[in-house]
Amino acid sequence: MIKFIAFAITVCGCAVVLRLSWRSATRLITSKQQRRTQRYAEQPQLRPETVLAQHHLDADRITLTSNDGIKLTAFYRPASNGAVIILCHGYKMDCGEMVPVAAMLARHGYGVLLLNLRAHGYSTGDIISFGHAEWRDFAAAVDYVRQRQPDAALGLFGNSMGGALALCYAARDNRVKAVAAHSPYASISDSLNVSVRRFTGLPAFPFARLVKYLASHQLGFDISTVAPLRCIGKISPRAVLLMMGGKDSVVNPGGINLLYAAAGHPRQLWFEPQLDHVEFQQKMPQQFEQRLCTFYQHFIMNKTRQKNSL
């Protein structure tokens, strides 16, 4: 009888773990457009247009269409210095997150395109695939800039997941001359324990691997295969800037060393032990502005082109 009770408790416990993991996996990969729209209605101060106005950044709202039919909202300001930076937000954020960086770049003459990925902001789609489909969103943004300013040099900047996806996209499109990634993960697997606690509230054991497996099952592919660590080496000879805080509570900060080791040249690593997730501009604004603008000036403003024009 005691063995039967113990067995029943074990079965019930496993069922509870499985159900919690399935629900968490579903929430991890889902972002309903209706909920996002409702959030803006309830908190209008979070609307990207409001944030743009607060930072005095004049940018046109545009709609892009990915090659699989997703409608993407974005904001675009053309360049006055011959270079455009496409900026990408983090997981379940929106392009309003990127306005402070975009405003800073615009002051230096850079054009900016603030992209809402599919299933984020006003864009259509409900499924987040961590780069499996989102590369199409980057491609639509790059194509748009090319149409508007054909001779503009292109760079990418991304926060968190946006930084990871920017690295993955730069590896496949040599139209991108340089990419800066702010607190990116090296891979889903590398940051699994930290991320599961952060985004589901569940302990890493026994949930982390199970949530990853179930999320992969629902999406139809292994999410660990879409990882900047697998492709960052293909960006070279174009430039990479990696930024990471040693107290990052969202992704594993140690993953930045893996990314740096896998990157080709030229590559730069900016590591600050005391900073948390995507805190560089907030906590070190002057250094952030100088470092980022110097990086873009050197690698996409293209001093070689300037010399050739003399």
C-alpha positions in Angstrom: 0.0 0.0 0.0 2.8 2.4 0.9 4.5 1.6 -2.4 1.3 2.3 -4.3 0.9 5.7 -2.5 4.5 6.6 -3.3 4.0 5.6 -6.9 0.8 7.6 -7.1 2.5 10.7 -5.6 5.3 10.4 -8.1 3.0 10.1 -11.1 1.0 13.1 -9.9 4.2 15.1 -9.3 5.4 14.3 -12.8 2.0 15.2 -14.3 2.2 18.6 -12.5 5.7 19.2 -13.7 4.8 18.3 -17.2 1.7 20.6 -17.2 3.6 23.5 -15.8 6.4 23.0 -18.3 4.0 22.8 -21.2 2.2 26.0 -20.2 5.5 27.8 -19.6 6.8 26.7 -23.0 3.7 28.0 -24.6 4.0 31.4 -22.9 7.7 31.5 -23.8 7.0 31.3 -27.6 3.7 33.2 -27.7 3.0 36.9 -27.8 -0.6 37.6 -28.8 -1.2 40.8 -30.8 -4.4 41.5 -29.0 -2.7 41.6 -25.7 0.0 43.9 -27.0 -2.6 46.3 -28.5 -4.5 46.3 -25.2 -1.3 47.1 -23.3 -0.7 50.2 -25.4 -4.4 51.2 -24.8 -4.0 50.8 -21.0 -0.5 52.3 -20.8 -0.2 54.9 -23.6 3.1 56.2 -22.2 4.6 52.9 -23.5 3.7 53.5 -27.1 6.8 54.0 -29.3 5.4 57.2 -30.7 5.2 58.6 -27.1 8.8 57.6 -26.4 10.0 59.1 -29.6 8.4 62.4 -28.7 9.9 62.3 -25.3 13.4 62.0 -26.8 12.6 64.5 -29.6 13.4 62.0 -32.3 11.6 62.7 -35.5 11.0 59.5 -37.3 8.4 58.3 -39.8 6.2 55.3 -38.9 6.5 52.7 -41.7 5.1 49.2 -42.5 7.4 46.5 -43.9 6.3 43.1 -45.2 8.6 40.1 -44.7 8.9 37.6 -47.5 6.6 35.2 -45.6 3.8 37.8 -45.3 4.3 39.3 -41.8 3.4 43.0 -41.4 6.2 44.7 -39.5 5.9 48.2 -38.0 9.0 50.3 -37.7 10.2 53.9 -37.5 12.7 55.3 -39.9 14.8 58.5 -40.0 17.2 58.9 -42.9 20.9 59.4 -42.6 22.7 62.7 -43.0 26.1 61.2 -42.7 25.7 58.3 -45.2 25.2 55.5 -42.6 22.0 53.8 -41.3 21.8 51.7 -38.1 19.0 49.2 -37.8 18.1 48.7 -34.1 16.4 45.7 -32.6 14.7 45.3 -29.2 14.8 42.5 -26.8 12.5 39.6 -26.0 8.8 40.7 -25.6 9.9 44.3 -25.7 9.3 46.7 -28.6 11.1 49.3 -30.6 10.4 52.0 -28.0 13.2 50.3 -25.9 15.6 51.3 -28.6 14.7 55.0 -28.8 17.4 56.3 -26.4 20.1 54.6 -28.5 18.5 55.8 -31.7 18.3 59.4 -30.5 21.9 59.4 -29.6 23.0 58.0 -33.0 20.7 60.5 -34.8 22.5 63.3 -33.1 25.7 62.1 -34.8 24.0 62.1 -38.2 23.2 58.4 -38.4 20.0 57.3 -40.0 18.0 54.9 -37.8 15.4 52.2 -38.4 13.7 51.0 -35.2 12.2 47.6 -36.0 9.4 45.8 -34.3 10.0 42.1 -34.8 7.1 39.8 -35.6 5.0 39.1 -32.5 6.3 42.3 -30.9 4.9 45.8 -30.8 2.4 46.6 -33.5 3.8 43.9 -35.8 1.6 41.0 -36.8 2.3 37.4 -35.8 1.9 35.6 -32.4 4.9 33.3 -32.4 8.5 34.0 -31.3 11.0 31.6 -32.9 14.2 33.1 -31.6 15.7 33.8 -35.0 14.3 30.8 -37.0 11.9 33.1 -38.8 12.9 36.6 -37.5 15.9 36.8 -40.0 13.1 37.6 -42.6 12.2 40.7 -40.5 15.8 41.9 -40.6 15.9 41.3 -44.3 12.8 43.4 -44.9 14.4 46.2 -42.9 17.7 46.1 -44.8 15.8 46.0 -48.1 13.8 49.1 -47.1 16.9 51.1 -46.3 18.5 50.0 -49.5 15.5 51.3 -51.4 15.4 54.6 -49.6 19.2 55.2 -49.4 20.9 52.9 -51.9 24.4 54.1 -51.1 24.1 54.1 -47.3 26.4 52.0 -45.2 24.5 49.6 -42.9 25.1 48.6 -39.3 23.1 46.7 -36.8 22.5 47.2 -33.1 20.5 45.0 -30.8 19.6 44.5 -27.1 19.5 41.1 -25.5 17.6 38.7 -27.9 17.8 41.5 -30.5 21.5 41.5 -30.2 21.7 37.8 -30.6 19.4 37.9 -33.7 21.5 40.8 -35.1 24.6 38.7 -34.9 22.8 35.8 -36.6 21.5 38.0 -39.4 24.8 39.8 -40.0 26.4 36.3 -40.6 24.0 35.8 -43.5 24.0 39.2 -45.2 27.2 40.9 -46.2 25.3 44.2 -46.8 25.7 44.7 -43.0 29.1 46.2 -42.4 29.2 46.0 -38.6 27.1 44.8 -35.7 27.0 45.7 -32.1 25.3 43.4 -29.6 24.3 44.6 -26.2 23.9 41.8 -23.6 23.3 39.0 -26.2 23.1 35.3 -25.2 25.5 32.9 -26.8 22.8 30.3 -27.3 19.4 29.4 -25.7 21.1 26.4 -24.1 23.9 28.5 -22.6 21.4 30.8 -20.9 18.7 28.2 -20.2 18.9 28.1 -16.4 19.0 31.9 -16.0 16.3 32.6 -18.6 13.8 30.0 -17.4 13.9 31.5 -13.9 13.5 35.0 -15.3 10.7 34.5 -17.8 8.7 31.7 -16.2 9.3 32.0 -12.5 10.1 28.3 -12.3 13.4 26.8 -10.9 16.0 25.7 -13.4 15.7 22.1 -12.1 13.7 20.2 -13.2 12.1 22.7 -15.6 14.8 24.3 -17.8 15.5 21.4 -20.1 11.9 20.3 -20.2 10.6 23.7 -21.1 13.2 23.9 -23.9 12.2 20.5 -25.2 8.5 21.3 -25.2 9.1 24.8 -26.7 11.1 23.1 -29.5 8.3 20.5 -29.9 5.6 23.2 -30.3 7.7 25.2 -32.8 8.8 22.2 -34.8 12.5 22.7 -34.5 15.2 22.6 -31.8 15.5 26.2 -30.6 19.1 25.6 -29.4 20.2 25.3 -33.1 19.4 29.0 -33.7 22.3 30.5 -31.9 24.8 33.3 -32.5 27.6 31.1 -31.2 27.1 28.9 -34.3 27.4 31.6 -36.8 29.3 34.6 -35.4 32.5 33.5 -37.0 30.9 34.0 -40.4 30.6 37.7 -39.9 34.3 38.3 -40.4 35.9 40.3 -42.0 33.1 42.6 -41.0 33.3 44.0 -37.4 31.6 42.9 -34.2 31.2 44.7 -30.9 30.1 42.7 -27.9 28.9 44.3 -24.7 28.1 42.4 -21.5 27.7 43.2 -17.8 29.1 40.8 -15.3 26.0 40.9 -13.1 23.6 40.1 -15.9 20.5 38.5 -14.4 18.7 37.7 -17.7 21.4 35.8 -19.7 24.5 34.0 -18.7 27.2 36.6 -18.7 29.9 34.0 -19.2 28.5 33.3 -22.7 30.0 36.5 -24.0 33.5 34.9 -23.7 32.3 32.1 -25.9 31.0 34.5 -28.5 34.2 36.5 -28.4 36.3 33.4 -28.8 34.2 32.3 -31.8 34.2 35.6 -33.5 36.6 36.4 -36.3 38.5 39.7 -36.7 37.9 42.5 -36.3 36.1 42.0 -32.9 35.8 44.1 -29.8 34.6 43.1 -26.3 33.4 45.6 -23.7 32.9 43.8 -20.4 31.9 45.7 -17.2 31.7 43.5 -14.1 29.3 45.7 -12.1 26.6 46.1 -14.8 23.3 44.2 -15.2 21.4 43.4 -18.3 21.5 46.1 -21.1 22.7 48.8 -18.6 25.6 50.3 -20.6 23.8 53.4 -21.9 21.9 53.9 -18.6 24.9 53.6 -16.3 27.8 54.7 -18.5 26.2 57.1 -21.0 29.3 59.0 -22.0 31.5 56.0 -22.4 28.7 54.2 -24.3 28.2 57.0 -26.7 31.9 57.4 -27.4 32.6 53.7 -27.7 29.6 53.0 -30.0 30.0 56.0 -32.2 33.8 55.3 -32.6 33.0 51.7 -33.5 30.5 52.7 -36.2 32.7 55.5 -37.5 35.6 53.3 -37.9 33.9 50.3 -39.4 30.9 51.6 -41.4 31.6 55.2 -42.0 34.5 53.7 -43.9 37.7 55.8 -43.7 38.9 53.9 -46.8 36.0 55.4 -48.8 37.0 58.8 -47.5 40.6 58.3 -48.7 39.5 57.1 -52.1 37.4 60.2 -52.6 40.4 62.5 -52.0 
